[in-house]
Amino acid sequence: MKIFSTQLQGKFQSIMDQEEEFEDAARLAVQAVRGLGRLWIAGSPSAHSIALALADHPDAPEGTTAIVPSPDTEALSEVDRLFLIVHPDEGEEMLSFIQTCEASETPLIIYSQDDARINELLGPLNCHISAPSAEPVIPDEKGERYGNPFALSAFFAGQLFYLYIKELSDELE
């Protein structure tokens, strides 16, 4: 378990090193939460439970709501902001949802590994927080690996995002 803990610390540190990205994301989100919009949270299929947990988190800005990503989503608008968690194995199936958000001019804060297909769709007002590798981190005696860190790293990134939003909101008061 020490290996898993050490590996997680490295993943968390790589997330924390993206201070500028978190500041940009918080500025984008504060425009909605202190204005006329809402902060929405969504996750690709395997990250949906993380989105639900973040939407109900005590540090979530008031009115933060989880949604299920769908190309038919109509609730989003240009005054809203969406924090989207994309598992590395599910980037392809999230492309149509990202296009829907772009068409509705809803700014996105995306937590995902770098994905050229996703990056091509993103407009200049969107923010990207780069997820560390989601590969399992603990080797077993057969040479296989287990201990997938993606859920914990995504939840950690979401918590940091909320802390940055609170810090910026406090500065504006």
Summary of the structure (lengths in Angstrom):
residues: 173
radius of gyration: 16.0
end to end distance: 43.5
largest distance: 56.5
contacts: 560
relative contact order: 0.21
helix: 50%
strand: 14%
